[in-house]
Amino acid sequence: MDDTAPSSNPFSQVPIEITISVGKARPLVRDLLRMKRDSILPLDRRVEDPVELYVGDKLIARGELTEMEGDSNGQLAVRLTEVVDLQNGL
């Protein structure tokens, strides 16, 4: 996050939703119809591959999944490794 954002900007306190994409799956419909509890759906990414962060359909950053430090009870987080230059793209 950019801590240099002007606090006088009225939009600086508006929350936004960021979607984290860890991968995609492309099962056949017949396989999807057979899914039940404990079924495994393979993704097109590996655990160590970067995840992508989106606001709407706009890619804003890439990062790696990590666990929150401290007493977080296993809560996931994302450590940013690349941030999009909104003027020029990634």
N, CA, C and O atoms as a DFTB+ gen file, in Angstrom:
360 C
 N C O
     1  1       0.839      -1.184       0.000
     2  2       0.000       0.000       0.000
     3  2       0.879       1.240       0.000
     4  3       2.001       1.216       0.505
     5  1       0.370       2.306      -0.561
     6  2       1.124       3.544      -0.639
     7  2       0.746       4.426       0.537
     8  3      -0.362       4.961       0.590
     9  1       1.671       4.577       1.485
    10  2       1.402       5.386       2.670
    11  2       1.514       6.874       2.380
    12  3       1.259       7.692       3.264
    13  1       1.892       7.245       1.157
    14  2       2.052       8.655       0.826
    15  2       0.772       9.252       0.253
    16  3       0.773      10.418      -0.141
    17  1      -0.323       8.491       0.193
    18  2      -1.580       9.017      -0.332
    19  2      -2.050      10.167       0.549
    20  3      -2.054      10.045       1.774
    21  1      -2.445      11.278      -0.058
    22  2      -2.871      12.431       0.732
    23  2      -4.103      12.101       1.573
    24  3      -5.118      11.644       1.047
    25  1      -4.009      12.332       2.870
    26  2      -5.144      12.051       3.750
    27  2      -6.272      13.044       3.534
    28  3      -7.387      12.815       4.002
    29  1      -6.009      14.147       2.835
    30  2      -7.059      15.124       2.575
    31  2      -7.968      14.689       1.429
    32  3      -9.019      15.291       1.211
    33  1      -7.572      13.649       0.695
    34  2      -8.400      13.147      -0.395
    35  2      -9.603      12.440       0.210
    36  3      -9.421      11.503       0.987
    37  1     -10.833      12.854      -0.115
    38  2     -12.012      12.249       0.506
    39  2     -12.180      10.775       0.149
    40  3     -12.879      10.054       0.863
    41  1     -11.566      10.312      -0.925
    42  2     -11.699       8.916      -1.329
    43  2     -10.704       8.003      -0.618
    44  3     -10.817       6.781      -0.713
    45  1      -9.740       8.570       0.086
    46  2      -8.702       7.754       0.706
    47  2      -9.243       6.843       1.804
    48  3      -8.571       5.878       2.167
    49  1     -10.420       7.108       2.341
    50  2     -11.004       6.287       3.404
    51  2     -12.092       5.349       2.901
    52  3     -12.755       4.691       3.703
    53  1     -12.291       5.273       1.568
    54  2     -13.319       4.406       1.000
    55  2     -12.744       2.997       0.829
    56  3     -11.727       2.824       0.157
    57  1     -13.382       1.995       1.427
    58  2     -12.871       0.632       1.282
    59  2     -13.158       0.095      -0.126
    60  3     -14.176       0.425      -0.734
    61  1     -12.242      -0.736      -0.628
    62  2     -12.458      -1.405      -1.911
    63  2     -12.266      -2.896      -1.708
    64  3     -11.625      -3.317      -0.745
    65  1     -12.808      -3.681      -2.593
    66  2     -12.645      -5.125      -2.514
    67  2     -11.579      -5.554      -3.510
    68  3     -11.647      -5.213      -4.691
    69  1     -10.602      -6.299      -3.029
    70  2      -9.543      -6.836      -3.874
    71  2      -9.758      -8.342      -3.962
    72  3      -9.915      -9.013      -2.942
    73  1      -9.764      -8.866      -5.175
    74  2      -9.904     -10.296      -5.415
    75  2      -8.524     -10.883      -5.661
    76  3      -7.742     -10.343      -6.443
    77  1      -8.229     -11.991      -4.991
    78  2      -6.950     -12.673      -5.146
    79  2      -7.192     -13.921      -5.987
    80  3      -7.976     -14.789      -5.603
    81  1      -6.526     -14.012      -7.123
    82  2      -6.675     -15.163      -8.006
    83  2      -5.498     -16.108      -7.800
    84  3      -4.346     -15.748      -8.044
    85  1      -5.802     -17.322      -7.348
    86  2      -4.759     -18.310      -7.119
    87  2      -4.645     -19.283      -8.282
    88  3      -3.708     -20.080      -8.314
    89  1      -5.556     -19.246      -9.227
    90  2      -5.493     -20.128     -10.386
    91  2      -6.867     -20.371     -10.959
    92  3      -7.877     -19.894     -10.440
    93  1      -6.883     -21.127     -12.043
    94  2      -8.133     -21.468     -12.721
    95  2      -8.210     -22.973     -12.904
    96  3      -7.193     -23.662     -12.994
    97  1      -9.436     -23.465     -12.957
    98  2      -9.683     -24.873     -13.229
    99  2     -10.556     -24.960     -14.472
   100  3     -11.408     -24.101     -14.703
   101  1     -10.342     -25.993     -15.263
   102  2     -11.130     -26.176     -16.479
   103  2     -11.617     -27.630     -16.568
   104  3     -11.207     -28.378     -17.457
   105  1     -12.490     -28.015     -15.641
   106  2     -12.983     -29.396     -15.674
   107  2     -14.014     -29.572     -16.787
   108  3     -14.610     -28.600     -17.251
   109  1     -14.215     -30.803     -17.204
   110  2     -15.317     -31.128     -18.106
   111  2     -16.611     -31.044     -17.306
   112  3     -16.602     -31.233     -16.089
   113  1     -17.709     -30.766     -17.973
   114  2     -19.000     -30.672     -17.279
   115  2     -19.300     -31.973     -16.550
   116  3     -19.801     -31.949     -15.425
   117  1     -19.002     -33.106     -17.173
   118  2     -19.293     -34.393     -16.504
   119  2     -18.513     -34.518     -15.204
   120  3     -19.029     -35.057     -14.225
   121  1     -17.267     -34.024     -15.178
   122  2     -16.479     -34.074     -13.948
   123  2     -17.043     -33.124     -12.896
   124  3     -17.056     -33.442     -11.707
   125  1     -17.503     -31.971     -13.333
   126  2     -18.108     -31.005     -12.419
   127  2     -19.379     -31.579     -11.796
   128  3     -19.630     -31.390     -10.606
   129  1     -20.176     -32.277     -12.597
   130  2     -21.419     -32.872     -12.092
   131  2     -21.158     -34.002     -11.104
   132  3     -22.025     -34.312     -10.287
   133  1     -20.005     -34.614     -11.160
   134  2     -19.640     -35.713     -10.248
   135  2     -19.022     -35.212      -8.947
   136  3     -18.794     -36.000      -8.029
   137  1     -18.755     -33.937      -8.858
   138  2     -18.091     -33.415      -7.664
   139  2     -18.969     -33.540      -6.433
   140  3     -20.187     -33.366      -6.483
   141  1     -18.313     -33.845      -5.339
   142  2     -18.993     -33.922      -4.041
   143  2     -18.003     -33.478      -2.982
   144  3     -16.868     -33.117      -3.294
   145  1     -18.419     -33.505      -1.769
   146  2     -17.539     -33.111      -0.672
   147  2     -16.242     -33.915      -0.728
   148  3     -16.259     -35.122      -0.969
   149  1     -15.124     -33.237      -0.505
   150  2     -13.781     -33.801      -0.526
   151  2     -13.236     -34.090      -1.918
   152  3     -12.144     -34.640      -2.055
   153  1     -14.001     -33.717      -2.967
   154  2     -13.457     -33.830      -4.324
   155  2     -12.313     -32.825      -4.460
   156  3     -12.299     -31.791      -3.793
   157  1     -11.368     -33.139      -5.320
   158  2     -10.231     -32.249      -5.554
   159  2     -10.324     -31.690      -6.958
   160  3     -10.497     -32.435      -7.923
   161  1     -10.212     -30.394      -7.069
   162  2     -10.281     -29.705      -8.354
   163  2      -8.902     -29.123      -8.646
   164  3      -8.538     -28.105      -8.058
   165  1      -8.129     -29.736      -9.532
   166  2      -6.781     -29.241      -9.815
   167  2      -6.807     -27.863     -10.477
   168  3      -7.642     -27.588     -11.339
   169  1      -5.885     -27.009     -10.059
   170  2      -5.748     -25.680     -10.650
   171  2      -4.571     -25.676     -11.613
   172  3      -3.766     -26.606     -11.644
   173  1      -4.490     -24.608     -12.398
   174  2      -3.411     -24.489     -13.384
   175  2      -2.145     -23.862     -12.793
   176  3      -1.245     -23.464     -13.533
   177  1      -2.076     -23.776     -11.479
   178  2      -0.916     -23.172     -10.815
   179  2      -0.394     -24.089      -9.727
   180  3      -1.089     -24.981      -9.241
   181  1       0.869     -23.837      -9.357
   182  2       1.491     -24.560      -8.252
   183  2       1.435     -23.688      -6.999
   184  3       1.200     -22.483      -7.084
   185  1       1.650     -24.300      -5.847
   186  2       1.574     -23.590      -4.562
   187  2       2.533     -22.404      -4.535
   188  3       2.188     -21.345      -4.010
   189  1       3.736     -22.567      -5.095
   190  2       4.736     -21.500      -5.031
   191  2       4.584     -20.446      -6.124
   192  3       5.321     -19.460      -6.118
   193  1       3.646     -20.622      -7.068
   194  2       3.439     -19.631      -8.127
   195  2       2.825     -18.355      -7.554
   196  3       2.123     -18.402      -6.543
   197  1       3.087     -17.220      -8.195
   198  2       2.503     -15.966      -7.708
   199  2       0.989     -15.951      -7.862
   200  3       0.433     -16.593      -8.753
   201  1       0.341     -15.212      -6.987
   202  2      -1.096     -14.962      -7.100
   203  2      -1.281     -13.570      -7.695
   204  3      -0.373     -12.740      -7.645
   205  1      -2.456     -13.321      -8.253
   206  2      -2.741     -12.022      -8.869
   207  2      -3.827     -11.314      -8.080
   208  3      -4.792     -11.936      -7.637
   209  1      -3.665     -10.009      -7.907
   210  2      -4.626      -9.191      -7.181
   211  2      -5.362      -8.303      -8.170
   212  3      -4.747      -7.639      -9.004
   213  1      -6.680      -8.298      -8.067
   214  2      -7.523      -7.532      -8.983
   215  2      -8.471      -6.625      -8.211
   216  3      -8.956      -6.972      -7.134
   217  1      -8.721      -5.455      -8.789
   218  2      -9.850      -4.621      -8.389
   219  2     -10.768      -4.642      -9.601
   220  3     -10.425      -4.112     -10.658
   221  1     -11.934      -5.255      -9.444
   222  2     -12.783      -5.509     -10.601
   223  2     -12.041      -6.457     -11.524
   224  3     -11.601      -7.523     -11.093
   225  1     -11.896      -6.081     -12.793
   226  2     -11.141      -6.915     -13.729
   227  2      -9.757      -6.346     -14.023
   228  3      -9.087      -6.790     -14.956
   229  1      -9.326      -5.364     -13.229
   230  2      -8.046      -4.686     -13.436
   231  2      -6.974      -5.291     -12.534
   232  3      -7.089      -5.252     -11.309
   233  1      -5.921      -5.856     -13.153
   234  2      -4.798      -6.384     -12.398
   235  2      -4.058      -5.225     -11.735
   236  3      -3.670      -4.268     -12.406
   237  1      -3.860      -5.311     -10.410
   238  2      -3.183      -4.226      -9.703
   239  2      -1.851      -4.653      -9.095
   240  3      -1.000      -3.811      -8.810
   241  1      -1.664      -5.976      -8.894
   242  2      -0.422      -6.437      -8.266
   243  2      -0.310      -7.950      -8.381
   244  3      -1.257      -8.643      -8.752
   245  1       0.887      -8.440      -8.047
   246  2       1.136      -9.875      -7.900
   247  2       1.808     -10.081      -6.550
   248  3       2.434      -9.171      -6.008
   249  1       1.669     -11.283      -6.021
   250  2       2.277     -11.545      -4.727
   251  2       2.342     -13.023      -4.437
   252  3       2.050     -13.855      -5.297
   253  1       2.729     -13.342      -3.216
   254  2       2.814     -14.730      -2.788
   255  2       1.978     -14.927      -1.541
   256  3       1.932     -14.069      -0.660
   257  1       1.313     -16.080      -1.482
   258  2       0.518     -16.389      -0.302
   259  2       1.429     -16.625       0.876
   260  3       2.502     -17.213       0.741
   261  1       0.997     -16.168       2.024
   262  2       1.744     -16.362       3.256
   263  2       0.737     -16.438       4.402
   264  3      -0.444     -16.138       4.226
   265  1       1.206     -16.830       5.543
   266  2       0.362     -16.870       6.736
   267  2       0.661     -15.637       7.569
   268  3       1.820     -15.256       7.732
   269  1      -0.386     -15.012       8.096
   270  2      -0.201     -13.844       8.957
   271  2       0.662     -14.236      10.144
   272  3       0.526     -15.327      10.698
   273  1       1.545     -13.334      10.523
   274  2       2.411     -13.593      11.673
   275  2       1.680     -13.302      12.969
   276  3       0.665     -12.605      12.982
   277  1       2.191     -13.829      14.031
   278  2       1.588     -13.575      15.338
   279  2       0.472     -14.554      15.625
   280  3       0.480     -15.682      15.131
   281  1      -0.476     -14.127      16.412
   282  2      -1.583     -14.974      16.846
   283  2      -2.739     -14.851      15.856
   284  3      -3.794     -14.312      16.191
   285  1      -2.537     -15.355      14.630
   286  2      -3.542     -15.168      13.585
   287  2      -4.347     -16.417      13.285
   288  3      -5.230     -16.386      12.428
   289  1      -4.061     -17.520      13.973
   290  2      -4.793     -18.769      13.782
   291  2      -4.822     -19.223      12.331
   292  3      -5.854     -19.687      11.847
   293  1      -3.693     -19.093      11.628
   294  2      -3.592     -19.596      10.264
   295  2      -4.193     -18.707       9.197
   296  3      -4.394     -19.157       8.069
   297  1      -4.486     -17.456       9.521
   298  2      -5.096     -16.558       8.536
   299  2      -4.144     -16.307       7.375
   300  3      -2.970     -16.002       7.579
   301  1      -4.662     -16.439       6.146
   302  2      -3.869     -16.190       4.948
   303  2      -3.676     -14.705       4.711
   304  3      -4.490     -13.876       5.119
   305  1      -2.577     -14.392       4.039
   306  2      -2.289     -13.020       3.632
   307  2      -1.521     -13.089       2.319
   308  3      -1.147     -14.176       1.878
   309  1      -1.285     -11.953       1.697
   310  2      -0.512     -11.883       0.459
   311  2       0.629     -10.895       0.659
   312  3       0.414      -9.750       1.057
   313  1       1.840     -11.351       0.377
   314  2       3.017     -10.470       0.389
   315  2       3.214     -10.004      -1.045
   316  3       3.438     -10.822      -1.937
   317  1       3.133      -8.696      -1.275
   318  2       3.231      -8.162      -2.630
   319  2       4.660      -8.276      -3.149
   320  3       5.619      -7.957      -2.446
   321  1       4.785      -8.733      -4.384
   322  2       6.087      -8.848      -5.037
   323  2       6.189      -7.912      -6.239
   324  3       7.289      -7.533      -6.642
   325  1       5.056      -7.542      -6.804
   326  2       5.008      -6.587      -7.918
   327  2       3.760      -5.745      -7.747
   328  3       2.706      -6.255      -7.366
   329  1       3.876      -4.469      -8.026
   330  2       2.720      -3.575      -7.999
   331  2       2.637      -2.904      -9.361
   332  3       3.642      -2.436      -9.896
   333  1       1.440      -2.860      -9.914
   334  2       1.238      -2.280     -11.234
   335  2       1.490      -0.779     -11.186
   336  3       1.019      -0.081     -10.289
   337  1       2.238      -0.303     -12.166
   338  2       2.346       1.137     -12.404
   339  2       1.071       1.488     -13.168
   340  3       0.968       1.211     -14.363
   341  1       0.117       2.084     -12.496
   342  2      -1.194       2.315     -13.105
   343  2      -1.122       3.170     -14.361
   344  3      -2.057       3.166     -15.162
   345  1      -0.045       3.891     -14.544
   346  2       0.129       4.695     -15.743
   347  2       0.575       3.838     -16.929
   348  3       0.160       4.082     -18.063
   349  1       1.432       2.818     -16.665
   350  2       2.047       2.058     -17.747
   351  2       1.743       0.574     -17.735
   352  3       2.149      -0.129     -18.661
   353  1       1.040       0.059     -16.717
   354  2       0.791      -1.377     -16.623
   355  2       1.945      -2.067     -15.933
   356  3       2.930      -1.426     -15.565
   357  1       1.827      -3.389     -15.755
   358  2       2.849      -4.172     -15.047
   359  2       4.097      -4.361     -15.872
   360  3       5.048      -4.997     -15.418
